[in-house]
Every structure is written in C-alpha cells, then in structure tokens.
C-alpha cells in the first residue's frame, strides 16, 4: 500500500467524501418527508376534530373558542330620538258657587178678570167673568222647583205649580152654564233665572227675576144646558195649551246651604179644550205671592 501511487489514495479519499455527502442529503430529505407527513397528519386531525364538533353542536369541554371580532362602529352615530312628553290633563276646577238648588213654596193665589167663549150643544156663547179661586178672592197654592246654575248670575229652572180658577157665579146668570170651573190647574214651566247681585246695604239678600214657558193640565168641570135640551155635566182632565210665566223675587241666605225666598209670579194660560158637547176657549191670568225655602249644593 505504501507503494501505491498517490493518485489512487486521492481517489479513495474523494470517494469517501462523496459518500458522506450523499448520506447527509438522504438524511435531510428523510427528515423533511417525516416533518411533512407529521404536519399533514396534524392538519387532517384538526379538520376531523372541527367537523366532529360542528356536527355534535359544540366545542368539547376545556376547548377555548376564539373570541369574535368586535363589530365595527358606524362613523356617523344617530342621535337618540327624545321621548315625547305627554302634557298633563287639565284639572277640572269646581265652580265657586253651588250648581243645584231644590225648593218648595206656598202662597196666596188669585186671577185677573177674563173672558170665555165656545159652544154648548152647537149653540155659541161668549161672556166676561171674574175668575176666582175656590174660596173668595184668594186661595192657597203650592209648588216645587229645581234650579241648575251655570254661573253666579244665571241658571235654568223647572217649576211645578198648582192653581185654581172658577167662573164667578154671578157672571153665569143668563148663560147656558150653571157651573164652570177649572178645579185643578197643574202648570209646569221652564224658566231662565237671572240674579242681580248682592245688595250692598244687605249682602245676605239677592234679588232675581225669571221668564219662562210651559204647559198646563186642568180638571175641567162643566154643568150647562141649552133651552129645550138635556143638561150636560162633564168632568175631564185636559191639556189646556201653552203657558207663559214671569217672576220677581228676593233670596235670603239663611246658611251656606239653605236659602229662603219671597216672590211674586204671574202666568198666562191659554185654554182650548173640548169636553162632552162643550168647547171652551179662555185666557187665564193666575198670579200669586209665594214664600219658600231652598236647599243648594
């Protein structure tokens, strides 16, 4: 060997060096292929795990899910709309004056003179008479009323009054009648009432007046006879016709809720009634002076 030429020794050395390089390259390729296979296996495992979790409906316990990305805020924010403010309902202010008043009264009543006309059994008649109450020139009458005040100075009033009117006996002489009377005259009116304000010298007193209209029902009693004809007697309740009324009075405050009053009233009653074989047309003017008491609330 010692005697071999140097060229052969160099050739052996170069062969050994080349084989070492080939071995290193083979190891490097083998490591790369192993790493690539491992990465591929890990990727497949992650894909299988993700698919299984999705199909099962959730991530396994202990698995930390990635946090969702925060939503991007708009560049221009809309200002919140103010809530509408509801206005408070207006409070109902009770009036300072009592709104309602109920009263009862009584007084002395009489009638103005008048006339009556019509026919009895087809025969016409007409005469004047002094209409009187049942007893002399004056008779007692009574009434009820209710008032609703819409202000301190005005209100509406409904009034019921009972009156009586009889033809004077001396006026029936020479006529077909032996008796003619309106035994009960029930008058109902609706009036507008006006207060005139308290009196400075007497603040407890308040004058008032009113005008109104209504209707009347009368119990008509007739006893009549034409010459050569049978006597006629009838007693019927009839709707007489329109009524017009006027009143003037003075209130006195007895307390906060009780009021006394005195007044004078006059009414016009137009009668147009038909009873058995007899017709009557007359105009009555009953008037009265009344004293009463009222409760207001």
LONUVO-522430 format. One record per residue: x, y, z of N, C-alpha, C in turn; residue in three letters. Coordinates in steps of 0.1 Angstrom, whole numbers, plus 2048, in hexadecimal, padded with zeros to 3 digits. Atoms other than C-alpha are relative to their C-alpha. Layout:
<tikols>
XYZXYZXYZAla/...
</tikols>
This chain:
<tikols>
8087F480080080080080980D800Unk/7F77F57FF81C8178088068047F3Unk/7F97FD80C8288137E77F68037F5Unk/80A7FC80B80781B7D580280E7FDUnk/7FE7F28048068397C27F780A807Unk/8087F67F97F985A7D17F38027FAUnk/80D7FE8077DE85C7B77F67F7805Unk/80A80A7FB7CD83D7C47FB80480EUnk/8037FC7F27CE84A7E87F680C7FFUnk/8087F48017BE86B7DD7F27FB7FBUnk/80D8058057A38577CA7F87FA80BUnk/8078067F579A8437E97FA80B809Unk/8057F57F77988637FE7F48077FAUnk/80C7F98067818747E57F47F8800Unk/80C8097FF76A8567E47FA80080EUnk/8067FF7F37668568097F980D803Unk/8067F37FE75F87B80A7F28017F9Unk/80D8008087448777EF7F57F8807Unk/80A8097FA73385A8017FB80780DUnk/8057F97F473186F8217F680B7FCUnk/8097F680572188B80E7F27FA7FCUnk/80C8068047088747FF7F87FB80CUnk/8088057F46FF8658217F980C807Unk/8067F47F96F98888307F48057F8Unk/80B7FB8096E38928127F47F7802Unk/80B80A7FF6CF8728167F980280EUnk/8067FD7F26CA87983C7F880C800Unk/8087F38006BF89C8357F37FE7F8Unk/80D8028076A589181B7F77F7808Unk/8098097F86998768327FA80880CUnk/8057F87F569588F84F7F58097FBUnk/80A7F78066828A78387F37F97FDUnk/80C80880466B88C82C7F87FC80DUnk/8068037F36658818507F880C806Unk/8077F47FB65D8A585B7F38047F7Unk/80C7FD8086468AA83D7F57F6803Unk/80A80A7FD63488A8457F980380EUnk/8057FC7F263089586A7F680C7FEUnk/8087F48026228B785F7F37FC7F9Unk/80C80480760A8A68477F67F9809Unk/8088087F75FE88E8627F980980AUnk/8067F77F75F98AB87B7F58087F9Unk/80B7F88075E58BF8617F47F77FEUnk/80C8098015CF8A185A7F97FE80DUnk/8068027F35CA89B87F7F780D804Unk/8087F47FD5BF8C08847F48017F8Unk/80C8008085A78BE8677F67F7804Unk/80980A7FB59889E8747F980580DUnk/8067FB7F35948AE8977F780B7FEUnk/8097F48025858CE88A7F27FB7FAUnk/80C80580656C8BB8757F77F980AUnk/8088087F65628A48927FA80A80AUnk/8067F67F755D8C28A97F48077FAUnk/80B7F98065478D38907F47F87FFUnk/80B80A8015328B488A7FA7FE80EUnk/8058037F352F8AE8B07FA80C806Unk/8077F47FA5238D28B780880880AUnk/7F97F87F653F8E18CC80F7FB800Unk/7F28037FE5648E18D58017F780CUnk/7FE8087F45718C78EE80480880BUnk/7FE7F97F35748D191280F803801Unk/7F27FD7FF5958E39188068067F4Unk/7FB7FA80C5998EF8F57FD80F800Unk/8017F180059E9158F37FC8047F2Unk/8057FB80D5899238D780680E7FDUnk/7FB7F38035979418C57F680B802Unk/8097F57FE5889628CE7FB8067F3Unk/8057FA80C5719728B480780E7FEUnk/7FB7F380357F9908A37F680B804Unk/8097F57FD5709B18B07FA8067F4Unk/8077F980B5559C189A80680E7FEUnk/7FB7F28045609E08887F580A803Unk/80A7F57FD54F9FF8967FF8097F4Unk/8027F780B53FA1687C80780D802Unk/7F97F37FF551A358747F780B805Unk/80A7F57FC532A4B8777F57F9809Unk/80A8067F751DA428967F4808800Unk/80D7F97FF4F8A4A8977FD80480EUnk/8047FB7F34EDA608B37F37F9804Unk/80D8077FC4D2A4E8C87F580B800Unk/80B7F78014B0A5D8C27FA80280EUnk/8067FD7F34A1A6F8E17F27FA801Unk/80E8067FD483A5E8F17F680C801Unk/80A7F67FF463A728EC7FB80280EUnk/8047FD7F2459A8490C7F18027FFUnk/80E7FF800434A7F9127FC80C809Unk/8057F47F9422A9F91D7F67FB80BUnk/8098047F5410A9C93F7F28047FCUnk/80E7FD8033EAA9B93C7FC80C809Unk/8047F47F83DAABC9477F77FC80BUnk/8088037F53CBABA9697F38077FFUnk/80E7FB8003A6ABF96C7FE80980DUnk/8017F67F53A1ADE9827F1801803Unk/80E7FF7FB381ADC9967FC80F801Unk/8057F27FF36CAFC9947FF80480FUnk/8007FB7F236DB129B37F1802805Unk/80E7FE7FC347B149B37F97F2800Unk/80880C80132DAF89BA7FA7FE7F3Unk/80680280D321AE899A7F17FD800Unk/80E805800300ADA9A47F880580DUnk/8087FB7F62E3AE59B97F27FA7FFUnk/80D8068002C2AD49C27F880880BUnk/8087F77F82A5AE79D27F17FC801Unk/80F8017FF281AE59DF7FB80D805Unk/8067F37FD26AB029E37F17FF801Unk/80F7FE7FF246B0D9EB7FD80E800Unk/8047F2800232B2C9E87F18027FDUnk/80E7FD803212B3E9E17FF8037F1Unk/8017FF80E205B3D9BE7F28067FCUnk/80C7FB8051EAB4F9AA8018017F1Unk/80180080E1E0B579867FC80E7FBUnk/8067F38061DBB769707F37FC7F8Unk/80D8028081BAB7B95E8037FB7F2Unk/7FE80580E1B6B6A93C7F37FD7FAUnk/80C80380819DB5D9238017F17FCUnk/80080E804192B3B9177F67FF7F4Unk/80980280C181B308F68017F27FBUnk/80080D806178B118E37F27FC7FCUnk/80E804803158AFD8DE7FC7F4809Unk/80680B7F8141AE68F17F57F97F8Unk/80980780912FACC8DD7FD8067F3Unk/8027FA80C135ADF8BE7FC80F801Unk/8047F37FE129B008CD80C809805Unk/7F57F87FC144B1C8CF7FD80880CUnk/8017F87F414BB308EE80D808801Unk/7F47F77FD163B4C8FA7FC80980BUnk/8037F77F5164B5F91B80D802807Unk/7F47FC7F717DB709337FD7FB80EUnk/8028057F3183B6395580C804809Unk/7F57FE7F6197B699758047F3805Unk/7FB80D7FC1ABB4A97880580080EUnk/7FD8017F21AEB4199D8057F3804Unk/7FD80D7FA1BEB269B27F47FA806Unk/80B8077F91A9B0E9C67FA80880BUnk/8057F97F31A6B249E580280F7FEUnk/7FF7F180019FB499E08098047F5Unk/7F77FA80A1B8B5E9CE80E7FA800Unk/7F38057FF1D7B4C9DA7FF7F1804Unk/7FF80E7FD1E1B279DD80E7FC802Unk/7F28057FD1FFB149E98057F87F4Unk/7FA80980B216B059CE80E7FC805Unk/7F28057FC237AF29D08077FC7F3Unk/7F880380C253AE99B980E7FA804Unk/7F38067FF274AD69B58098057F4Unk/7F77FC80B293AE09A080E7FB803Unk/7F28038002B6AD799880880A7F6Unk/7F87F68082D1AEF98B80E7FB7FEUnk/7F18028022F3AE997B80680D7FBUnk/7F97F480230AB0697C80C7FD7F7Unk/7F4801808323B0995F80A80B802Unk/7F87F57FD332B2996D7FB80680DUnk/8057FA7F432FB3E98C7F48097FEUnk/80B7F7803316B5497A7F57FA7F8Unk/80B805809301B3C9657FF7F1801Unk/80380E7FF2F1B1A9647F37FC7F9Unk/80C8058062D5B049577F77FA80BUnk/8098047F52B6AFC96D7F47F97FAUnk/80D80780429AAE29697F780180CUnk/8097FC7F527CAEB97E7F27F97FEUnk/80E80580125BAD99867F880780AUnk/8097F87F823EAED9947F27FB7FFUnk/80F80480021AAE499E7F880D802Unk/8097F47FF200B009987F27FB7FEUnk/80F8038021DAB029967FA80D7FBUnk/8087F58061C2B189827F27FC7FEUnk/80F80380119CB199847F980D7FAUnk/8087F5805184B2E9707F680580CUnk/8087FB7F5171B459897F17FD7FDUnk/80E80580214DB3998E7F880B7FBUnk/8097F580413EB5C9898028027F1Unk/7FD7FE80F14FB5D9667F97F57F8Unk/80680B80713DB3C95C7F18027FEUnk/80F7FD80211AB4B95F7FD8047F2Unk/8047FC80D10AB4D93D8087F87F5Unk/7F980980A122B3392D7FB7F2801Unk/80380E80011FB0E9268067F980CUnk/7F88067F5136B079447F980280EUnk/8037FF7F112CB0096880D7FE808Unk/7F38027F9150AF697080B7FF7F5Unk/7F4801809172AFB95F80C803808Unk/7F47FE7F7192AF697180C7F77FBUnk/7F48078031B6AEA96C8047FC80EUnk/7FF8047F21B7AD698C80F7FF804Unk/7F18017FE1DDACF98A8078047F3Unk/7F97FB80C1F4AE297380F7FD803Unk/7F28047FD216AD09738098067F5Unk/7F77F8809230AE796380E7FC801Unk/7F2803800253ADC9598078097F6Unk/7F97F680826CAF694C80F7FE801Unk/7F1800800291AF894380480F7FEUnk/7FD7F28002A0B1A94A80F803801Unk/7F37FB7FE2C0B2D94780080A80BUnk/7FF7F77F42CAB3D96880C808800Unk/7F57F78002E0B5B96C80180680EUnk/7FD7F97F32F0B6798D80680E7FDUnk/7FB7F28022F7B8C99080B804809Unk/7F57FD7F8313B8A9A97FC80480EUnk/8037FD7F2315B8F9CF7FD80F802Unk/8037F27FC307BAF9DE80B805809Unk/7F57FB7F8323BC49EC7FB80380FUnk/8057FD7F330EBCFA0A7FC7F4808Unk/80480C7FA302BACA108067F47F8Unk/7F980A80931BB92A027F97F2801Unk/80680D7FF306B75A0E7F47FE7F6Unk/80C8008092EAB7E9F58058017F2Unk/7FD80080E2EBB779D07F48017F8Unk/80C8008092D0B839B88027F87F3Unk/80080880C2C7B6E99A7F38027F8Unk/80C8008082AEB6C97D8027F57F6Unk/7FF80B80A2A5B529637F48017F7Unk/80B80180A290B4C9448007F27FBUnk/80080D804284B2B9377F37FC7F8Unk/80B80580726BB169247FE7F1803Unk/80380E7FD25AAF49287F27FC7FBUnk/80D805803239AE19277F87FE80DUnk/8098027F521BADB93E7F67F57FDUnk/80B80A800203ABF9467F580580AUnk/80A7FB7F81E1AC89547F57F5802Unk/80C8077FD1C4AB59657F48097FDUnk/80B7F78041A7AC59527F37FA805Unk/80D8047FC185AC49627F58097FAUnk/80A7F8807167ACF94D7F27FB803Unk/80E8037FF142AD09547F880A7F8Unk/8067F780912EADF9387F37FA7FAUnk/80D80580610CADD9267FB80B7F7Unk/8077F78090FDAED9077F17FF802Unk/80E8007FF0D9AF79077FA7F57F8Unk/80780B8070C4AD88FE8097F47FDUnk/7F780B8020E3AC18FF8037FA80EUnk/7FD8067F40EEAA891980D806806Unk/7F57FA7F9107AB393480D7F87FCUnk/7F380680312CAAD92E80980280DUnk/7F67FF7F5144AA494A80C7F87FCUnk/7F4807803168A9B94580B805809Unk/7F47FD7F8188A9995980C7F87F9Unk/7F68078071A7A9194580E808802Unk/7F27FA7FF1CDA979468058027F2Unk/7FC7FC80D1D9AAA92880D807800Unk/7F57F88031F9AB791A7FB80E7FBUnk/8067F38031F1ADC9198068077F4Unk/7FA7F880A20BAEC90380D806805Unk/7F37FA7FB22BB029067FE80980CUnk/7FF7F87F4235B1492680C8097FFUnk/7F57F77FF24BB3392A80180580EUnk/7FF7FC7F2259B3E94C80B80A801Unk/7F67F67FB26CB5A95D80180080FUnk/7FE7FF7F127AB5D98080A80A804Unk/7F67F67FA28CB769968017FD80FUnk/7FF8047F329AB6D9B780D805807Unk/7F57FC7F82B3B729D38057F4808Unk/7FB80B7F82CAB579E280780580CUnk/7FA7FD7F42D7B57A058097F4804Unk/7F780B7FC2F6B42A0F7FE7FD80FUnk/8028047F22ECB30A2F80C7F9805Unk/7F38067FD30CB1BA2E8077FD7F3Unk/7F980380C325B0EA157F87F77F6Unk/80880980930CAF4A087F1802800Unk/80E7FE7FF2EAB01A127FD80F7FCUnk/8047F38052D9B1EA007F1802802Unk/80E7FC8002B8B2FA077FD80A7F6Unk/8047F680B2A5B439ED7F1804801Unk/80E7FB802286B589E77FF8057F2Unk/8017FC80E279B5F9C47F18027FCUnk/80D7FE80625CB6A9AF8017FA7F2Unk/80080680D252B579907F38037F9Unk/80C7FF808239B5B9748017F77F4Unk/80080980C230B429587F48037F7Unk/80B80080A21BB429397FE7F27FBUnk/80480E804209B229317F68017F5Unk/80980080B1F9B1E90F7F97F27FFUnk/80880D8001DDB049117F87FE7F3Unk/80980480C1CDAF38F37FD7F1802Unk/80480E7FC1BBAD38FF7F37FD7FBUnk/80D80580419EABE8F47FC7F580AUnk/80680B7F7189AAA90D7F37FC7F9Unk/80C805805168A999087F780A7FAUnk/8097F7807155AAD8EE80280F803Unk/7FD7F27FC166ACD8FA80F8037FDUnk/7F37FB803184AE08EE80380D808Unk/7FC7F57F7197AFA90380C8067FAUnk/7F47F88041AFB158F880180C80AUnk/7FF7F57F61BCB2C91480F803802Unk/7F27FC7FC1DBB3E92080080480EUnk/8007FD7F11E3B3D94580E806803Unk/7F47F97FB1FCB539588017FD80FUnk/7FE8027F1203B4297A80D807804Unk/7F47FA7FA21BB569908007FC80FUnk/7FF8047F3228B4F9B280C806807Unk/7F57FC7F823FB5A9CE8057F4809Unk/7FB80D7FA255B3D9DB80B803809Unk/7F58017F626CB369F88057F27FFUnk/7FB80D800284B199F680E7FE806Unk/7F38037FB2A4B08A018077F77F6Unk/7F980780A2BFAF99EB80D7FA806Unk/7F38077FC2DDAE19F08098007F4Unk/7F77FF80B2FBAE79DA80D7F8803Unk/7F48097FF319AD19D38088007F3Unk/
</tikols>
